[in-house]
């Protein structure tokens, strides 16, 4: 009888210890999950969150932040389907995306982390470095195909655009194209870097890209007489100014909140500036 009682006690103890181990394992797993952060979306915002993630992880050992591009539409879609904690976007979330998110039980919360301008880049040898919004629209829709028509050299215009998943494309479409379609012979590229490189190598080219991606290998044209600069973007005088966004499911909490707060801090905004973008004074709406 005593042996049976002892065996019962041993079994109970073993089960109790096993349950403690399981609870601890789940607790550790949950802690690790809270320290993992996934960010997906805009290639324009990519350098901002990349450098921010690198510095943040240096300051917080054990935190693992995964950063991916793919475009603003990809980031927002990933937020809706639950495969990212943070979506980055170079354009405002669309009403249709918000509706799909709400239907999926996701409540997009918007934070502005920087300002940007869409620069119109031309080859340094191009003598035509001042354009109107109407001229740009006519170039991109096919009404103008030679620089000579608008006072430049007698040279065919090579039009470079972005793919439709790009937030930069959608912002350009809204700010410049006014609902018109890009000409079918335009070269479609996947990133700001490719636009910069292609324009730099093609004398007749024109392409649009984020201000932070401008290099000394291309020349930014004035738009409606306004130069693309930090001052004109911040003031809103530059016609193609835009905010850069981060979206989370509801008001950010936990590691997402700490990371976003870091981006909005004095140090984080200094990193924004170092990447060629324009810092802001007020971030969260």
C-alpha positions in Angstrom: 0.0 0.0 0.0 2.8 2.3 0.9 4.6 1.4 -2.3 1.5 2.2 -4.3 1.1 5.6 -2.6 4.8 6.3 -3.3 4.3 5.4 -7.0 1.3 7.7 -7.2 3.2 10.5 -5.6 6.1 10.0 -8.1 3.7 10.0 -11.0 2.0 13.2 -9.8 5.4 14.8 -9.3 6.5 13.8 -12.7 3.3 15.2 -14.3 3.7 18.4 -12.2 7.4 18.9 -13.3 6.4 18.2 -16.9 3.7 20.8 -16.8 6.2 23.3 -15.3 8.7 22.6 -18.1 5.9 23.0 -20.7 4.8 26.4 -19.2 8.4 27.6 -19.1 9.0 26.4 -22.7 5.8 28.2 -23.9 6.8 31.3 -21.9 10.3 31.3 -23.6 8.7 30.8 -27.0 6.3 33.7 -26.4 9.2 35.9 -25.2 11.2 35.0 -28.3 8.1 35.8 -30.5 7.8 39.2 -28.9 11.4 39.9 -29.7 11.0 39.0 -33.4 9.8 41.9 -35.6 8.9 41.6 -39.3 8.8 44.7 -41.6 7.7 44.6 -45.2 6.8 47.0 -47.9 8.1 50.1 -49.8 11.5 50.1 -51.4 11.6 53.9 -50.9 11.2 53.5 -47.1 13.5 50.5 -47.1 16.8 52.3 -46.3 15.2 54.2 -43.4 13.9 51.0 -41.7 17.0 49.0 -42.5 19.4 51.4 -40.9 16.9 51.9 -38.0 16.7 48.1 -37.5 20.5 47.7 -37.5 21.0 50.4 -34.8 18.0 49.2 -32.8 19.3 45.6 -32.8 22.7 46.8 -31.7 21.1 48.5 -28.7 18.8 45.6 -27.9 20.7 42.3 -28.1 18.3 39.4 -28.7 15.9 41.4 -30.8 15.6 40.1 -34.4 14.2 42.4 -37.0 13.6 41.2 -40.5 13.3 43.9 -43.2 12.0 43.2 -46.7 11.0 45.4 -49.7 8.6 44.4 -52.5 6.6 47.6 -52.7 4.0 49.5 -50.7 1.2 47.3 -51.9 3.0 44.2 -50.9 3.6 45.6 -47.4 0.0 46.5 -46.8 -1.2 43.2 -48.2 1.2 41.4 -45.8 -0.2 43.4 -42.9 -3.8 42.4 -43.9 -2.9 38.7 -44.2 -0.9 38.7 -40.9 2.6 38.0 -42.3 4.2 41.2 -41.1 4.1 43.3 -37.9 4.8 46.5 -39.7 4.0 47.6 -43.3 6.0 50.4 -44.8 4.4 52.6 -47.6 5.4 55.5 -49.7 1.7 56.4 -50.3 -1.4 56.5 -48.1 -3.3 53.3 -47.6 -6.3 53.1 -50.1 -9.9 52.9 -49.0 -10.2 49.4 -50.6 -7.2 48.2 -48.6 -8.7 49.6 -45.4 -12.0 47.8 -46.2 -10.2 44.5 -46.8 -8.2 45.0 -43.6 -11.3 45.7 -41.5 -13.0 42.6 -43.0 -10.0 40.5 -41.9 -10.1 42.0 -38.4 -7.1 44.2 -39.0 -7.2 47.9 -38.0 -4.5 49.8 -39.9 -2.9 52.5 -37.7 -0.9 55.2 -39.5 2.4 56.7 -38.5 4.4 59.2 -40.6 8.2 58.7 -40.2 9.6 61.0 -42.8 9.0 63.3 -45.7 10.1 62.6 -49.3 9.9 64.2 -52.7 9.6 62.4 -56.0 12.5 63.7 -58.1 12.4 63.7 -61.9 15.9 62.6 -62.9 17.6 63.2 -66.3 21.0 62.5 -67.6 23.7 65.1 -66.6 24.3 65.9 -70.2 20.6 66.9 -70.8 20.3 70.6 -71.2 16.6 70.5 -70.4 16.5 70.5 -66.6 13.3 72.4 -65.9 9.9 70.8 -66.6 6.3 71.6 -65.9 3.9 69.1 -64.5 2.0 69.1 -67.8 5.2 68.4 -69.8 6.0 65.5 -67.5 2.5 64.1 -68.0 2.7 64.5 -71.8 6.1 62.7 -71.8 4.8 59.8 -69.7 1.6 59.4 -71.6 3.3 59.5 -75.0 2.3 62.9 -76.3 5.9 64.1 -76.3 8.6 61.7 -77.5 11.6 64.0 -78.3 13.3 66.5 -76.1 13.4 68.9 -79.0 9.6 69.5 -78.6 10.1 71.1 -75.2 13.3 73.0 -76.0 15.9 70.3 -75.5 18.3 68.5 -77.8 17.0 66.5 -80.8 17.0 63.2 -79.0 14.4 60.5 -78.4 13.1 60.4 -74.8 13.6 57.1 -73.0 10.8 56.9 -70.4 11.5 55.0 -67.2 8.7 54.1 -64.9 8.0 51.9 -61.8 6.0 48.8 -61.5 2.4 49.1 -60.3 3.0 47.6 -56.9 5.3 50.6 -56.1 4.0 53.3 -53.8 6.2 55.7 -55.7 4.4 54.8 -58.9 1.0 55.3 -57.3 2.0 58.7 -55.8 3.4 59.7 -59.2 0.2 58.5 -60.9 -1.9 60.7 -58.5 0.3 63.8 -58.5 1.3 63.9 -62.2 -0.7 61.6 -64.5 -4.2 62.6 -63.4 -5.7 59.3 -64.2 -3.9 58.8 -67.5 -2.0 55.6 -68.4 1.8 55.4 -68.8 2.9 55.0 -72.4 3.3 51.3 -73.4 6.9 51.6 -74.4 8.1 52.9 -71.0 10.8 50.8 -69.3 9.3 49.5 -66.1 11.8 49.0 -63.2 11.5 47.4 -59.8 13.3 49.9 -57.6 14.6 53.4 -57.1 18.2 52.2 -57.5 17.5 50.8 -60.9 15.9 54.0 -62.0 19.0 56.0 -60.9 21.4 53.6 -62.6 19.4 53.5 -65.9 19.1 57.2 -66.2 22.8 57.6 -65.4 23.6 55.3 -68.3 21.1 56.7 -70.8 21.5 60.2 -72.2 17.9 60.5 -73.4 16.3 59.1 -70.3 13.9 60.5 -67.7 12.9 58.6 -64.6 11.2 59.4 -61.2 12.6 58.2 -57.9 12.6 59.1 -54.2 14.6 62.2 -53.2 16.8 60.0 -50.9 17.9 57.9 -53.9 19.3 60.8 -56.0 23.0 60.6 -56.8 25.5 62.8 -58.4 25.3 60.6 -61.5 21.9 62.1 -62.5 20.4 65.5 -62.5 17.1 66.4 -60.8 14.9 68.7 -63.0 13.1 71.6 -61.5 9.3 71.0 -61.5 7.1 74.0 -62.2 10.2 76.2 -61.4 10.8 74.6 -58.0 14.0 72.7 -57.2 13.7 69.4 -55.4 15.4 70.0 -52.0 15.0 69.5 -48.3 13.6 73.0 -47.8 11.0 72.8 -50.6 9.9 69.3 -49.7 9.5 70.2 -46.0 7.6 73.4 -46.8 5.4 71.6 -49.3 6.4 74.0 -52.1 7.8 71.2 -54.2 4.9 69.9 -56.2 5.8 66.2 -55.8 6.2 66.2 -52.0 4.8 63.3 -50.0 4.9 61.7 -46.5 6.4 58.2 -45.9 4.2 55.9 -43.8 4.4 53.0 -41.4 1.2 50.9 -40.8 0.5 48.6 -37.9 -2.5 46.6 -36.8 -4.0 49.0 -34.3 -1.9 51.4 -32.2 1.6 49.8 -32.0 2.5 47.9 -28.9 5.4 45.9 -27.6 8.5 45.7 -29.8 6.8 47.4 -32.7 6.0 50.4 -30.6 9.6 50.6 -29.2 11.0 50.4 -32.8 8.7 53.1 -34.2 9.4 55.3 -31.2 13.1 54.9 -31.9 12.6 56.0 -35.5 10.7 59.1 -34.3 13.3 59.9 -31.7 16.0 62.5 -32.2 18.5 59.8 -33.1 16.1 58.0 -35.4 15.3 61.2 -37.2 19.0 61.8 -37.6 19.3 58.4 -39.3 16.4 59.4 -41.6 18.3 62.6 -42.6 21.5 60.6 -43.2 19.6 58.4 -45.7 18.7 61.4 -47.7 15.1 61.8 -46.5 13.5 64.7 -44.6 12.9 64.3 -40.9 9.7 65.4 -39.3 8.8 67.1 -36.0 5.5 65.2 -35.5 5.2 61.6 -36.4 2.2 59.8 -35.0 -1.2 61.0 -36.1 
